């Protein structure tokens, strides 16, 4: 298996599917890759869970009661442009596909799909999130790259390895690049409901800044921070 899929081991995925048997089966597979799998039975439950849980990735069925997958995604895209999404559908109708593409999805899976097709979709998500350069490295500017497979900042011949928490924080910044991130969102990304407080977050960002290019993480006065990366 491509080592890229192991990047998901610290992430949360929201999976919305109204068919109970399929939802249970796919959830078992997702739990092999993700730290946490959140299940939703319909579109309305999914959008509530999205804002409550702040998942890293979405896996959405198109045809769901109360709110269909595309309408759900339209609402999410109004505020969250950077969350990666896989759309599933039993429909091959070109209109569905075109609507999904316009909503900036990572992959469109036709049900039923094979294990290989599902793994391809996960890899497409990783590529979408990190925008790989050569060799699965992420360019940070000034001849500096980041290798998320090894959690290493590479600047010429100098290699710096991030701690587990630094990696979690930095990769969240990368996935949400060029977006204002509040103190509260970053605290939740790091510690979940067991937040350590703003000062603990500031201290971690101070240490992280020593290892990454200067100016990559900007202060947003009174709000939080932003990762500035072209």
C-alpha positions in Angstrom: 0.0 0.0 0.0 1.2 3.5 -0.8 2.7 5.0 2.4 0.7 8.2 1.8 -2.4 6.7 3.3 -0.7 6.4 6.7 -0.9 10.2 6.9 -4.5 9.8 7.9 -3.7 8.0 11.2 -4.0 11.2 13.2 -7.1 12.6 11.3 -10.8 12.5 11.7 -13.2 11.7 8.9 -16.9 12.5 8.7 -18.8 9.8 6.8 -22.4 10.5 5.7 -24.5 7.6 4.4 -28.1 6.7 5.0 -27.8 3.0 4.1 -27.0 1.4 7.4 -25.4 -1.8 6.1 -23.1 0.0 3.8 -22.3 2.6 6.4 -21.3 0.0 8.9 -19.1 -1.9 6.3 -17.3 1.2 5.1 -16.8 2.5 8.6 -14.9 -0.7 9.5 -12.5 0.0 6.6 -12.2 3.7 7.5 -11.2 2.8 11.1 -8.1 1.1 9.7 -6.8 4.4 8.4 -8.3 7.2 10.6 -7.9 8.1 14.2 -11.7 8.8 14.4 -14.6 8.1 12.2 -17.8 10.1 12.7 -21.0 8.7 11.2 -24.0 10.6 10.0 -27.3 9.0 8.8 -28.5 12.0 6.8 -27.4 15.4 5.5 -28.8 17.5 8.4 -27.0 15.3 11.0 -23.8 15.6 8.9 -23.8 19.3 8.8 -24.4 19.6 12.5 -21.5 17.1 13.1 -19.3 19.0 10.7 -19.4 22.2 12.7 -19.3 20.3 16.1 -16.4 18.0 15.3 -14.3 19.9 12.7 -13.3 16.8 10.8 -10.3 16.8 8.5 -11.9 14.9 5.6 -15.5 14.3 4.4 -16.9 11.2 2.7 -20.4 12.0 1.5 -23.2 10.1 -0.3 -25.1 12.2 -2.8 -28.6 10.7 -2.2 -29.5 11.2 1.5 -32.7 12.2 3.3 -33.3 15.7 4.7 -30.3 17.2 2.9 -28.5 15.6 -0.1 -24.7 15.4 -0.3 -24.2 18.1 -2.9 -26.5 20.6 -1.1 -24.6 19.8 2.1 -21.3 20.4 0.5 -22.5 23.7 -1.0 -23.2 25.0 2.5 -19.8 23.8 3.8 -17.9 25.3 0.9 -19.3 28.8 1.7 -17.0 28.9 4.7 -14.6 26.0 4.4 -12.8 25.9 1.0 -9.9 23.7 2.2 -11.6 20.6 3.6 -11.1 17.6 1.2 -14.2 15.7 0.1 -14.9 12.4 -1.5 -18.4 12.1 -3.1 -20.1 8.7 -3.4 -23.0 7.9 -5.7 -24.8 5.1 -7.4 -25.5 7.6 -10.2 -23.3 8.0 -13.3 -25.4 11.0 -14.5 -23.0 13.6 -15.9 -25.0 16.4 -14.2 -24.1 15.0 -10.7 -20.5 14.7 -11.7 -20.3 18.2 -13.0 -21.9 19.7 -9.9 -19.5 17.7 -7.7 -16.5 18.9 -9.7 -17.6 22.5 -9.4 -17.6 22.0 -5.6 -13.9 21.2 -5.7 -14.0 17.5 -4.7 -11.1 15.2 -4.5 -12.8 12.1 -6.0 -16.1 10.9 -7.3 -16.7 7.2 -6.4 -19.4 5.2 -8.2 -21.1 2.6 -5.9 -20.3 -0.2 -5.7 -16.6 0.5 -5.7 -13.6 -1.8 -5.1 -11.0 -1.6 -2.4 -8.5 -0.4 -4.9 -10.8 2.4 -6.0 -11.3 3.4 -2.4 -7.6 3.5 -1.7 -7.1 5.6 -4.8 -9.6 8.0 -3.4 -7.7 8.3 -0.2 -4.5 8.9 -2.0 -6.2 11.6 -4.1 -7.3 13.3 -0.8 -3.7 13.3 0.4 -2.5 14.8 -2.8 -5.3 17.5 -2.7 -4.5 18.4 0.9 -0.7 18.7 0.6 -0.1 19.6 -3.0 2.9 17.4 -3.4 6.1 18.4 -5.1 8.6 15.8 -6.1 9.0 12.8 -3.9 5.9 13.6 -1.7 7.6 16.7 -0.4 5.8 20.0 0.2 7.6 23.2 -0.9 7.8 25.8 1.8 9.9 28.4 -0.1 13.6 29.4 0.1 14.8 26.0 -1.0 13.0 24.4 2.0 10.6 21.5 1.9 8.5 19.4 4.3 8.3 15.7 4.1 5.1 14.7 6.0 5.9 11.0 5.7 8.9 11.5 8.0 7.7 14.8 9.7 10.9 16.5 8.6 11.8 20.1 7.5 14.6 19.9 4.9 16.6 23.0 4.3 19.6 22.1 2.1 21.6 19.6 4.1 19.9 20.5 7.3 17.1 18.2 8.4 14.9 19.0 11.4 12.3 16.5 12.7 9.1 17.7 14.3 7.8 16.3 17.5 4.4 14.5 17.4 2.4 17.5 18.5 4.4 19.9 16.3 3.7 17.7 13.4 0.0 17.6 14.2 -0.1 21.4 14.5 2.0 22.1 11.4 0.2 19.7 9.1 -3.1 21.3 10.2 -1.7 24.7 9.2 -0.6 23.2 5.8 -4.1 21.7 5.2 -5.7 25.0 6.1 -3.1 27.2 4.4 -4.0 30.9 3.7 -7.0 30.7 6.0 -7.4 32.6 9.2 -7.5 30.1 12.0 -8.9 31.0 15.4 -7.1 30.1 18.7 -10.1 27.9 19.5 -9.9 25.9 16.2 -6.2 25.3 16.6 -6.6 24.2 20.2 -9.3 21.8 19.2 -7.2 20.4 16.4 -4.4 19.7 18.9 -6.2 18.6 22.0 -9.8 18.0 21.1 -12.1 18.8 24.0 -9.2 18.6 26.5 -7.9 22.0 25.4 -4.8 23.3 27.2 -5.5 27.0 26.7 -4.3 29.8 24.6 -0.9 30.2 26.3 -0.1 26.5 25.7 -0.9 27.0 22.0 1.3 30.1 21.8 4.2 28.3 23.4 3.9 25.4 20.9 3.8 27.8 18.0 6.8 29.6 19.3 8.8 26.3 19.3 7.4 25.4 15.9 8.5 28.7 14.4 12.1 27.9 15.3 12.0 24.9 12.9 10.1 26.3 9.9 10.9 29.2 7.5 10.4 32.7 9.0 7.1 34.3 8.3 5.3 31.1 7.3 2.9 31.4 10.3 1.5 34.9 10.7 -0.3 36.3 13.8 -3.9 37.5 13.1 -4.4 40.1 15.8 -7.2 39.2 18.2 -8.1 36.1 16.1 -5.3 33.5 15.9 -2.9 32.6 13.1 -2.6 31.9 9.4 -0.1 29.8 7.4 0.9 31.9 4.4 1.9 29.6 1.5 1.6 30.1 -2.2 
